[in-house]
Amino acid sequence: MTLKTLLLGSATAFAVVGGAQAADLSIAEPVDYVRICDAFGTGYFYIPGTDTCLKLGGYVKFKVNFHALAITYPDPINPHSATWDFQTEAGANWTAKTMTEWGELGGNLAITGNYNPGNAGSGAVNLDGASLWFGGPVVVKLGHFGSKFDSGGGFADSVYRSDSSPEQIALSVAAAGYGLALGIEDPRTRWGTALPATYTVPDIVAAASISQGMWDANASVGFAQLAIGSVYGVAGNLTVKLDTMSTKIRVGGAFGTGSSFVGGGTNGFNNWSAYITGETALSSAISVAASYGYLWNAGTAVASWQAGAHLVWTPVPGLKGKLRGQYVVVGAGPGVWTAQASAERSF
């Protein structure tokens, strides 16, 4: 046997042994990769092993606030004397949806938090929304979420808004850009100490909406039973898009009985202004607001007025810079201005 024949025989033997060992190995289990779910829009994926679609989102925002006068915010125990301060806040949002024989079954959880530089450094986390819903075309929604009465004020974050998120049961139906909604709300969120010592009547609200391409409109009504008597409010607004780049105009108004209520705060049925306080008897009130894009916001209301400007810059998707200012005059008091610059990363 020559050396060449011996080497070839050895190679063949190794190949046979190697093949036998490979055949003896157990077969690996298939990997359950995360799959994209496009049934409910962008951003959803299937929870592995289920038919439930999940969407995750959130934001981180850093703000620089400027004030006309030194204030005690954000820490009344250790107030600062500067006319400026820094704030950091963040939020997270989870939404799960599944198609069932009852229609869409969904759930949502949203939390927000902020950091307080005073008081040795502390933070506060709030439940910003939590709800479940099912059905179609009539959808039943339960939980803690925005009132069907409130449609928002101007485009600026806090100029002329009275949005309230009570505990509620809501019914809604929407088709071809038209919508109707009815809400039965726990009145404690909106009215607080303005309620009677013993109350049995929930807040009742109803709303109608239209969305048709370059414009949308909505109108709402609400009823509540307070310590000073029964109150109601009506509100509505119209938004017109001027182009496809978010340039738009919004005009709106609200009317209600009882221009303010002790403990009612900013969430009354009747006004978008936070500066009418102290009344304990019924009196009618009206407010109007107008906004153009994200540039300015102005409006008038009984006993106060305010004007604001809001500029938004988005250099890349997911990053937003804001510059905003506001000037407020309350009754015969002096005017107060505030300004803010912020950077926000959303995902």
Secondary structure as UniProt FT lines:
FT   HELIX           3..24
FT   STRAND          36..37
FT   TURN            39..40
FT   TURN            42..43
FT   STRAND          44..46
FT   TURN            48..49
FT   STRAND          53..67
FT   TURN            73..74
FT   STRAND          84..100
FT   TURN            101..102
FT   STRAND          103..116
FT   TURN            119..120
FT   STRAND          122..135
FT   STRAND          138..144
FT   STRAND          167..175
FT   TURN            176..177
FT   STRAND          178..185
FT   HELIX           188..191
FT   HELIX           192..194
FT   STRAND          203..212
FT   TURN            213..214
FT   STRAND          215..226
FT   TURN            227..228
FT   STRAND          229..241
FT   STRAND          248..257
FT   TURN            262..266
FT   STRAND          284..292
FT   TURN            293..295
FT   STRAND          296..301
FT   TURN            302..303
FT   STRAND          304..316
FT   TURN            317..318
FT   STRAND          319..330
FT   TURN            331..332
FT   STRAND          336..346
//
